């Protein structure tokens, strides 16, 4: 009975995850690995990949500061309407990303509250790097806030008290005590932010304009190639993004496993 249940679970896992990824490789290498590399060397493909990585790094960098600061406000302070603000953080996870993109399109468009001011000042947000960055930050900020917040909840307050008792300033305590203690949360939040950013599609489609060689990300390039019937080209770039995501996932697993081992050692002592 147990072996049958395990076999069924493995089969379901294969159908849902392994088979789709295997099909990617099959199509990407259908005409040989040479075709795979040829598809990657197309200027538009390389531009889309590099733009995706740049956007992921920029999103992670901004969220590392903004998301961490927001996590400290929500988890380390007693501000009014704290529960309400805490609930708002998760809204981007509940809203379809294309709705997020549409909302930003309206807000920063010519008739939007902010868009009217930007237009009068000749500032371009939509269909450019800043507009896409705003969409990615909006979508990914919960991952940073929740991971850092979880680390803050597990932080022993006696460590910070001891630091202040020994004469350390608030800044010194933050740099040498608090940050090292929440390192795992910072790493996990950053890795998840980057991973989600490089795979984002809906919001990016709405605010980027999908301009080839300018604002086209990897997922948008895959979508465009598929629509033109270039299944091999779409599969090649999709496979590259999939492999890249696997690498990011293993980094996250490695970082969190180190933290778990450290916690287990502390509990053992």
Buried (B, 14 or more C-beta within 10 A) or exposed (E): EEEEEEEEEEEEEEEEEEEEBEEBBEBBBEEEEEBBEBBBEBEBBBBBBEBBBEBBBBBBBBBBEBBBEBBBBBBBEEEEEEEEEBEEBEEBEEBEBBBBBBBBBEBBBEEBEEBEEBBEEEEEBBBBBBBBBBBBBBBBBBBBBBBBBBBBEEBEEEEBEEBEEEEBEEEEBBEEBBEEBBBBBBBBBBBBBBBBBBBBBBBBBBBBBBEBEEBBBBBBBBBBBBEEEBEBBBBBBBBBBBEBBEEBEEBBEEBBEEBEEEEEEEEEE
